[in-house]
Amino acid sequence: MDRRDLLKSAAAAGAGLALTHLGADDAHAEPGPSHDSPVAMRDSMAGVPFDRHETVRIAIVGTGLRGRSLLNEWLGVDQVRITALCDIVPEKVERAKQMMQRAGHTYEPAVYTDGERAFEALCLRDDIDLVYTATPWQWHVPVCLAAMKAGKHAATEVPAALTLDECWELVNTSERTRRHCIMMENCNYGYNELLVLQMVRAGLFGEIKAGAAAYNHDLRAILFENRDEGLWRRAPHTRRHGNLYPTHGLGPVAFYMDINRGDRFDYLVSMSTEEFGLTEWRAAHEPKDSPKWQERYVAGDLNRSLIRTVKGRVILLEHDVVSPRPYSRINSVQGTKGIFEDYPPRIYFDGPAANHRWKAIDEYRAEHEHPLWRTLGEKARSGGHGGMDYVMAWRLVQCLREGLPPDLDVYDAAAWSAPFPLSERSVQSRGRSVDFPDFTRGRWREPRRSL
C-alpha cells in the first residue's frame, strides 16, 4: 500500500474500534414524553411540509463513489444548486467539482476538506437548504445532527443510525429543530417496488398479512478492497453480530404495510449462522503478510429475523453479503387474495383461472405503473440502480420546491434502521424477542400516505 492507503487503513481500524461502543446502547431506552402525550403529538414531524424553495440548495458531505453518484443524479434535476462539497480526501472533492463543470454548473461550490469534522463549518453556511451525507456509516448521525442544529434539513445514506440511542437522537433533534431528517432509501423508488405499492393500494392483494425483505448481495471482493468501502465496511463484521444493513429490503415492505402510517413494527426475533465467508475469502485471496489477517470476524454469514407488527403482520428479513449467491432483496408481499415475489418478478392471484401457477407481472404495468415512473421513466432509466436513484433525487427536490412533506421522515429512518441493533440483541439472547420502540410516540395510528 502507498502512504495514503496506509493512513486510510489506520483510520478504518479506528472506525472499527469506535463501533465497539456503538453496539452497547440501551435497547430499552425510549426517551421523550409518553406516546399519548399531547406535547409529543404537537411536536411530531410526521406530515410536516417543507417550506417552498424556488431553487433547492444542496451541500454534499462525502464525495466518494456514492456521494458522486447522487451528485450526478441531482445535476440532471432542474433548479438544483450544489453550494458546498466536503470530504477528507481533496482529490474526491475535485472530481465532484469536475462533474459539476461538465454538467454545465459553472459556479464554484464552497469546499471543505480540513479534517473529519469539517462538515460542522459547512453546516453553518446560510446558502444551504439540505445537507446530504454519503460518509461511512458511523458519521451519518453526527452529520445529520450538525445539519439540523444549524437549521438545515438532513438527508443520509443508509442506515441512518447504528444504535437505538442514535435513532432517538435523530428523532428528538428533528422534532426540536423542526427540520426533517430523511433516509435516502433508493429501493423505495424502484420500478417494481412502486408498481406493487400501487397494486397494494388498489386492493388487488386483499388484506396484507405478510412480506419478505432482504439485502443478499455478494460483497466479498468489495469488502476486501484497499480503497473506497473496503477501507471501512469490514469493521462492523468484526464487532457486530446481527443484520448489519436492513433498510434496502425493509423500506419497500414497510410502505406496503403502511408502517408508521396505520401500523408499526412491534417486536423482532433473530438468529444468525456461524461466520465462514470472510475468513474463507481472506484465506483464498489475501497474502499472509496482509494486516487483514489480524482481524477476527464475528458477524454470522446469514442473519434471518422475523418482525411482527402491531396489526399481526409478519415480515421475514434477511442479510447476507459474504456468500456466493445472486443478488436479491426478495421484495415479497402476501395478502388474502394473492402474492407477489421478486427476483424474478412473479405474481399469483386467487381464482378459478389461477391453476396454481405463477404469472408475469407485465400485464399490470399499464394500469398500475406509478405516476413518478410514468413521468420520469425514460430519463430515470439512464440513472443509477436501474433508475431508482434519479426518481428518488428528483422527488426530494420536488417536495422541497413545492412545499410538500417528504416521502420518508425521521420516524422511518429510525424504525428501518432499528433492526440493526435489535437483531444483535436477539441473536445474543438465543433468539428471544425484543421490542421495537415507538419512535412516533403514538402517531403511527394515524393513516397517511407517502408517494
C-alpha positions in Angstrom: 0.0 0.0 0.0 1.1 3.6 -0.6 1.2 6.1 2.2 -2.3 7.3 1.6 -3.8 3.8 1.7 -1.8 3.1 4.9 -3.3 6.2 6.5 -6.8 5.2 5.3 -6.4 1.7 6.7 -5.4 3.1 10.0 -8.5 5.3 10.0 -10.7 2.4 9.1 -9.2 0.4 12.1 -10.0 3.4 14.3 -13.6 3.4 13.0 -13.8 -0.3 13.8 -12.8 0.3 17.4 -15.3 3.1 17.7 -18.0 0.6 16.6 -17.5 -1.4 19.8 -19.1 1.4 21.7 -22.0 1.8 19.2 -23.2 -1.8 19.9 -23.6 -1.2 23.6 -26.6 1.1 23.7 -29.7 0.6 25.9 -32.3 -1.1 23.7 -34.9 -0.3 26.4 -34.3 3.4 26.2 -37.3 5.4 25.0 -36.6 9.0 25.9 -39.2 11.7 25.5 -42.8 12.1 26.6 -45.3 9.3 26.7 -46.7 8.3 23.3 -50.1 9.5 24.5 -48.7 13.0 25.5 -50.3 16.0 23.7 -46.8 17.5 23.6 -45.5 14.6 21.6 -48.4 14.8 19.3 -48.0 18.5 18.7 -44.2 18.2 18.2 -44.3 15.4 15.6 -42.6 15.8 12.3 -45.0 13.4 10.6 -46.6 15.0 7.6 -44.9 18.4 8.2 -44.3 20.1 4.8 -41.1 21.7 3.6 -41.0 25.4 3.1 -41.1 26.2 -0.6 -37.8 26.7 -2.3 -37.7 28.0 -5.9 -34.1 26.7 -6.2 -33.0 23.9 -3.9 -29.6 24.4 -2.4 -27.8 21.2 -1.5 -24.5 20.5 0.3 -22.8 17.1 0.0 -20.7 15.6 2.8 -18.8 12.6 1.4 -17.9 12.8 -2.3 -16.7 9.2 -2.7 -18.4 6.7 -5.0 -21.9 7.1 -3.5 -21.7 10.8 -3.0 -20.7 11.5 -6.6 -23.4 9.0 -7.8 -26.1 11.1 -6.2 -24.5 14.3 -7.3 -24.7 13.0 -10.8 -28.5 12.5 -10.4 -29.1 16.0 -8.9 -27.1 17.5 -11.7 -29.8 16.3 -14.0 -32.6 17.8 -12.0 -33.8 21.4 -12.8 -33.4 24.2 -10.2 -30.8 22.5 -8.0 -27.7 24.3 -6.9 -24.8 22.4 -5.3 -23.5 25.0 -2.9 -20.9 23.1 -0.9 -18.8 19.9 -1.0 -17.0 18.2 1.8 -14.6 15.2 2.0 -11.4 14.4 3.9 -9.8 13.5 0.6 -9.3 16.7 -1.5 -9.0 14.7 -4.8 -12.5 13.4 -4.4 -13.9 16.8 -4.0 -12.0 17.9 -7.1 -13.6 15.0 -9.0 -17.1 16.2 -7.9 -16.3 19.7 -9.0 -15.3 18.5 -12.4 -18.6 16.6 -12.7 -20.4 19.8 -12.0 -18.5 21.7 -14.6 -19.1 19.0 -17.3 -22.8 19.2 -16.5 -22.8 23.0 -17.1 -22.8 24.1 -13.4 -20.1 26.7 -13.9 -20.3 28.4 -10.5 -17.7 27.5 -7.8 -19.1 25.5 -4.8 -17.6 26.0 -1.4 -15.1 23.3 -0.4 -14.4 21.8 3.0 -11.5 19.3 3.3 -9.9 20.3 6.5 -10.3 17.2 8.7 -13.0 14.8 9.5 -15.2 17.4 11.3 -15.1 20.0 8.5 -18.8 19.3 7.9 -19.6 21.3 11.1 -18.3 24.5 9.5 -20.2 23.6 6.2 -23.5 23.3 8.1 -23.2 26.9 9.4 -23.4 28.4 6.0 -26.5 30.4 5.1 -26.8 29.2 1.5 -27.9 25.6 2.2 -31.4 24.1 2.4 -30.4 20.4 2.6 -27.2 18.7 3.8 -26.8 15.2 2.3 -24.2 12.8 3.8 -22.7 9.8 1.9 -20.0 9.1 4.5 -19.1 5.8 6.2 -21.9 4.7 8.5 -20.5 5.9 11.8 -20.6 9.5 10.5 -24.3 9.6 9.4 -25.7 10.7 12.8 -23.0 13.4 13.5 -23.5 15.0 10.1 -27.4 14.9 10.4 -27.3 16.3 13.9 -25.0 19.1 12.9 -27.2 20.0 9.9 -30.5 20.1 11.9 -29.0 22.0 14.8 -27.7 24.6 12.2 -31.3 25.0 10.8 -30.9 22.7 7.7 -32.8 19.7 6.6 -30.7 16.5 6.7 -30.6 13.6 4.3 -28.5 10.5 4.9 -27.4 7.3 3.2 -28.5 4.0 4.8 -28.6 3.0 7.6 -29.4 6.3 9.3 -28.2 5.1 12.7 -26.3 2.2 14.3 -27.9 2.2 17.8 -31.3 2.8 19.3 -29.8 5.8 21.2 -28.7 7.3 17.9 -32.2 6.6 16.4 -33.8 8.5 19.3 -31.2 11.3 19.0 -32.2 11.8 15.4 -36.0 11.8 16.2 -35.6 14.2 19.2 -33.4 16.6 17.3 -35.7 16.6 14.3 -38.7 17.4 16.5 -36.9 20.0 18.5 -35.3 21.9 15.5 -38.4 21.4 13.2 -36.1 20.1 10.5 -36.5 16.9 8.6 -34.1 14.0 8.7 -34.6 11.9 5.6 -33.0 8.5 4.9 -32.2 8.2 1.2 -33.6 4.7 0.7 -33.5 4.4 -3.1 -35.1 1.0 -3.2 -38.5 2.6 -2.2 -38.3 4.3 -5.6 -37.6 1.2 -7.7 -40.0 0.4 -10.6 -41.3 -2.9 -9.3 -41.5 -1.6 -5.7 -43.7 1.4 -6.7 -45.7 -0.8 -9.1 -46.5 -3.2 -6.4 -47.2 -0.4 -3.9 -49.9 0.9 -6.4 -51.4 -2.6 -6.6 -51.4 -3.0 -2.8 -53.3 0.3 -2.6 -55.7 -0.7 -5.3 -56.7 -3.7 -3.1 -55.5 -6.4 -5.5 -53.8 -8.4 -2.8 -56.7 -8.1 -0.3 -55.8 -7.7 3.3 -52.0 -7.7 3.7 -50.7 -10.2 6.1 -47.0 -11.0 5.3 -43.9 -9.8 3.5 -40.3 -10.7 3.0 -37.3 -8.4 2.5 -33.5 -8.8 2.2 -30.2 -7.5 1.4 -28.5 -10.6 -0.1 -25.5 -9.3 -2.1 -22.1 -10.9 -2.6 -19.8 -8.1 -1.5 -16.7 -10.2 -0.6 -14.4 -8.6 -3.2 -15.6 -5.1 -2.3 -15.2 -5.7 1.4 -11.6 -6.6 0.9 -10.5 -3.8 -1.4 -7.8 -1.4 -0.3 -9.9 1.6 -1.3 -13.4 3.0 -1.1 -15.8 0.8 1.0 -13.1 -1.7 1.6 -11.4 0.8 3.9 -14.2 0.8 6.5 -17.1 -1.6 5.7 -15.4 -4.7 7.1 -15.2 -3.1 10.5 -18.8 -3.9 11.6 -18.2 -7.5 10.8 -15.5 -7.6 13.5 -17.8 -6.0 16.1 -21.4 -6.7 15.4 -23.5 -9.9 15.1 -26.9 -9.4 13.5 -28.5 -7.8 10.5 -25.9 -5.1 9.6 -27.9 -3.5 6.7 -31.7 -3.9 7.0 -33.2 -0.9 5.1 -32.9 -1.8 1.4 -35.4 -4.7 1.6 -37.4 -3.5 4.6 -38.2 0.0 3.3 -40.5 -1.0 0.4 -42.2 -3.7 2.5 -42.8 -1.1 5.2 -44.6 1.0 2.7 -46.7 -1.9 1.5 -47.8 -2.3 5.1 -48.3 1.4 6.0 -45.7 1.2 8.8 -45.8 4.4 10.8 -49.0 5.3 8.9 -51.6 2.9 10.4 -49.4 0.1 11.7 -45.9 -0.2 13.2 -43.2 -2.7 14.0 -43.9 -4.4 17.3 -41.2 -6.9 18.1 -38.4 -8.9 16.4 -36.7 -12.3 16.8 -33.4 -13.0 15.1 -30.8 -15.8 14.5 -27.6 -15.9 12.6 -25.4 -18.7 11.2 -21.8 -19.0 12.1 -19.2 -17.0 10.3 -17.5 -18.6 7.3 -17.5 -16.2 4.3 -15.0 -13.5 5.2 -12.5 -15.9 6.8 -12.6 -18.2 3.7 -12.3 -15.3 1.3 -9.3 -13.9 3.2 -7.6 -17.3 3.1 -8.1 -17.6 -0.6 -7.2 -14.0 -1.7 -5.1 -12.2 0.9 -1.3 -12.6 1.2 -0.1 -13.9 4.6 1.6 -10.6 5.5 -1.7 -8.6 5.0 -2.8 -6.7 8.1 -6.3 -8.1 7.5 -5.1 -11.4 9.0 -5.2 -9.6 12.4 -9.0 -9.3 12.1 -11.5 -11.6 13.7 -14.9 -11.7 12.0 -17.8 -12.3 14.4 -20.9 -11.5 12.3 -22.7 -14.6 11.1 -22.8 -15.0 7.3 -26.6 -15.2 7.1 -28.9 -13.4 9.5 -32.7 -14.1 9.5 -35.1 -12.1 11.5 -38.8 -12.1 11.9 -40.7 -8.9 12.6 -44.3 -8.8 13.8 -46.3 -5.7 13.5 -49.0 -4.4 15.9 -51.7 -5.5 13.4 -50.3 -9.0 13.3 -48.4 -8.9 10.0 -45.2 -10.8 9.8 -42.0 -9.8 7.8 -39.1 -12.1 7.1 -35.9 -10.0 6.9 -32.5 -11.4 5.7 -29.0 -10.2 5.4 -26.1 -12.0 3.7 -23.2 -10.1 2.0 -20.5 -12.8 2.3 -21.8 -15.8 0.4 -21.7 -16.8 -3.3 -25.2 -16.1 -4.5 -27.2 -13.9 -6.9 -28.4 -10.5 -5.7 -31.8 -10.4 -4.1 -33.9 -8.2 -2.0 -36.8 -10.8 -2.0 -39.3 -7.9 -2.1 -42.4 -10.0 -1.4 -45.9 -9.1 -0.2 -48.7 -11.5 0.6 -52.4 -10.8 1.2 -55.7 -12.7 1.4 -56.1 -12.6 -2.4 -52.7 -13.1 -3.8 -48.9 -12.8 -3.5 -46.0 -11.1 -5.3 -42.4 -12.2 -5.2 -39.4 -10.5 -6.9 -36.1 -11.9 -8.2 -37.5 -12.7 -10.7 -40.8 -10.8 -10.5 -43.9 -13.0 -10.5 -47.4 -12.8 -9.2 -50.3 -15.1 -8.2 -53.9 -14.2 -7.6 -56.7 -16.5 -6.3 -59.4 -17.6 -8.7 -60.6 -20.4 -11.0 -58.1 -19.5 -13.7 -55.1 -19.4 -11.3 -54.2 -23.1 -11.8 -51.6 -22.9 -9.0 -49.1 -21.2 -11.4 -47.1 -18.0 -11.2 -47.7 -15.5 -13.9 -45.7 -12.5 -15.2 -46.4 -9.1 -13.7 -46.2 -7.3 -17.1 -49.9 -7.2 -17.7 -50.4 -5.0 -14.7 -47.9 -2.3 -15.7 -50.2 -0.2 -17.9 -52.9 0.2 -15.3 -50.8 0.4 -12.1 -47.5 2.0 -13.1 -46.6 4.6 -10.5 -47.1 8.2 -11.7 -43.4 9.0 -10.9 -42.2 6.3 -13.3 -44.8 7.3 -15.9 -43.4 10.8 -15.8 -39.7 10.2 -15.3 -39.2 6.7 -16.6 -37.4 7.4 -19.9 -34.9 9.8 -18.2 -34.7 7.8 -15.0 -33.6 4.6 -16.6 -30.3 6.1 -17.6 -29.5 6.8 -13.9 -28.1 4.7 -11.2 -29.5 1.4 -9.9 -31.9 1.0 -12.8 -33.3 4.5 -12.4 -34.4 4.5 -8.8 -31.7 6.9 -7.8 -32.9 9.5 -10.2 -36.5 9.1 -9.2 -35.5 9.5 -5.5 -33.4 12.6 -6.2 -36.0 14.2 -8.4 -38.8 13.5 -5.9 -36.9 15.0 -3.0 -36.3 18.2 -5.0 -40.0 18.3 -6.0 -41.1 18.1 -2.3 -38.7 20.9 -1.4 -39.7 23.1 -4.3 -43.5 22.6 -3.9 -43.6 22.6 -0.1 -44.7 19.0 0.3 -43.9 16.7 3.2 -41.1 14.3 2.4 -42.0 10.7 1.5 -39.7 9.3 4.1 -39.3 11.1 7.5 -37.2 10.7 10.6 -39.6 8.1 12.0 -39.0 5.9 9.0 -35.2 6.5 9.3 -35.3 5.3 12.9 -37.7 2.3 12.5 -36.0 0.9 9.4 -32.5 1.3 11.0 -33.5 -0.2 14.3 -33.3 -3.9 13.2 -29.5 -3.5 13.2 -29.2 -3.2 17.0 -32.4 -5.1 17.8 -31.3 -8.2 15.8 -27.9 -8.0 17.6 -29.7 -8.2 21.0 -31.9 -11.0 19.9 -29.0 -13.1 18.4 -27.1 -12.6 21.7 -30.1 -13.8 23.7 -30.6 -17.0 21.7 -33.4 -15.6 19.6 -35.5 -14.1 22.3 -38.0 -11.4 21.1 -37.0 -7.7 21.5 -39.5 -4.9 21.3 -39.3 -2.0 18.8 -39.5 1.4 20.4 -42.4 3.5 19.2 -40.4 6.3 17.6 -43.7 8.1 16.6 -44.9 8.2 20.2 -48.4 7.1 19.1 -48.7 8.9 15.8 -48.4 5.6 13.8 -52.1 5.1 14.4 -53.0 8.0 12.1 -53.3 6.8 8.4 -51.5 8.9 5.9 -49.8 8.2 2.5 -46.4 9.0 1.1 -45.6 8.7 -2.6 
